[in-house]
């Protein structure tokens, strides 16, 4: 999961600082999600899925399909 959020961030040409600002948190706090030092809260997973237009299942590694499912 942690590698996926890093890969998605890089694929979107964003820095950790930019993503952290969107999530209204510190860059250091966000960095700990990417390294796996801290678990990612559900609310943050949802925000990341929306940001990258993917599913939470994809972020969690439950599917290889990055497409977001319709509501």
C-alpha positions in Angstrom: 0.0 0.0 0.0 2.7 2.5 0.9 4.6 2.0 -2.3 1.3 2.6 -4.3 0.6 6.0 -2.7 4.2 7.0 -3.4 4.0 5.8 -7.0 0.7 7.6 -7.6 2.1 10.8 -6.2 5.1 10.6 -8.4 2.9 9.7 -11.5 0.9 12.9 -10.8 4.2 14.9 -10.6 3.4 16.0 -7.1 5.7 16.5 -4.1 5.1 15.2 -0.6 4.6 18.8 0.4 1.9 19.4 -2.2 0.0 16.3 -1.2 0.4 17.1 2.5 -1.1 20.6 1.9 -4.1 19.1 0.1 -4.6 16.8 3.1 -4.1 19.7 5.5 -1.2 18.1 7.3 2.6 18.4 7.6 5.0 17.0 5.0 6.6 15.0 7.7 3.3 13.4 8.7 2.5 12.5 5.1 6.0 11.1 4.6 5.4 8.7 7.4 2.4 7.3 5.5 4.6 6.6 2.4 7.3 4.9 4.4 4.8 2.8 6.4 6.0 4.3 9.7 2.4 5.4 10.4 -0.8 3.7 9.4 -3.1 5.7 7.1 -6.4 6.6 8.6 -9.5 5.7 6.7 -10.4 9.4 6.1 -7.0 10.0 4.5 -7.3 6.9 2.3 -10.6 8.2 1.0 -9.0 11.6 0.3 -6.1 10.0 -1.5 -8.4 7.8 -3.6 -10.4 10.9 -4.6 -7.2 12.9 -5.3 -5.8 10.2 -7.6 -9.2 9.2 -9.0 -8.8 5.6 -7.9 -10.4 3.2 -5.4 -9.5 2.6 -1.8 -9.3 -1.1 -2.7 -6.5 -0.2 -5.2 -4.6 1.9 -2.5 -4.9 -1.1 -0.1 -3.6 -3.5 -2.7 -6.9 -5.5 -2.8 -7.1 -5.0 -6.6 -4.6 -4.4 -9.4 -7.3 -2.3 -11.3 -6.6 1.4 -10.5 -10.0 2.5 -11.9 -12.4 4.0 -9.5 -15.7 2.2 -9.2 -18.9 4.2 -9.9 -20.9 5.4 -6.9 
